[in-house]
Amino acid sequence: MPDITSEQVAHLASLARIALTPDEIAKLTGELSLIVDSVARVAEVATDDVPATSHPIPLQNVFRPDVVGETLTQEQALSGAPDSDGSRFRVTAILGEEQ
């Protein structure tokens, strides 16, 4: 696999409109080369007989069962509201929309 050059890193930075100093370009050149090499090694191992996985270990649902619990009455829900019409919350109109 060809190594990443500092010219390629500078070009990519230019395309992404990221200003990089020469020191940053030199550092990123080495880091990107390492990343490309690592991906190439994984690609060598990932053959058709290796099944694709999204997680290394099996997952299971960790949520509790959805059980209806005690709820507020309408009066309890509206008791702390700054304004209500007796059965609903009353709020100011937005964007000039009148209901």
C-alpha positions, 0 to 999 in steps of 0.5 A: 500500500502506498504511503500517504505523502505530506502533499496529499495531506496538505491537499486534503486539508485544503479541500476540507478548508482546514489550515494546517501548519507544516508541523501538523501536516508532518504529524498527520502524514504519519498518523494517516499512513498508520490508519491506512495500513491498519485498514489494509491489514483488516481487509486482508483478514476480512474474507468471504468466509468471515461473517460480518458483525456489528458487535463483538459480543451478542447483545440483548435488550437491557430495558425493563418491561413497559408497564403502565404505572400510576399517572396524574389526573388532569387536575393534578397535571394542571395544578402547577400550570401558570395558565390553563383553561380548565382542561388544557395548558394555555400558552401564548401563540407563536409565530403570529398563529392564532388558534 
